Amino acid sequence: MLNLVQLSSLLLTITMKPISAGQHSSVVSLHNKGYSQHQIRAKTGLEKGTVDRIRKEVEGNKESHPGGYPSKLSACNKTTIIRQITTGKLDNAVQATKFINSIISDPKLSEEH
């Protein structure tokens, strides 16, 4: 069975004009060498969508990295907070915030966001 990336790639391949095997391997080679999409487009003359489709084929289902700040709460802290809320020990957002600040190592970090 095809996954979503393979299916969308297949649909795009059917609807787009084909590229040569040489162009395809050139894009793969440049991608593997660390060239950006813009640089690959400039070197090959291919469109953004084509380069992106080939990049997705090469990377497959590679897990993306979400970026941003790491979570201030550990999984254990999150479980503890949920337990406090579901058992009725915390009734409102103010109480929850005070409780969170009491269990994390540096409460000032949580106030920045």
KACOR-V560879 format. One line per field, one symbol per residue. ss: DSSP state (2 for helix, 1 for strand, 0 for the rest). phi: phi as a letter, one per 30 degrees, with the letter a starting at -180 (. if undefined). Layout:
ss=???
phi=???
This chain:
ss=00022222222222200000222222222222000022222222000222222222222000000000000000222222222222000000222222222220002222200
phi=.dddddddddddddccddcddddddddddddddjddeddddddciddeddddddeddddiceddcdiiddddcddddddddddddddidccbdddddddeddcddbedddddc
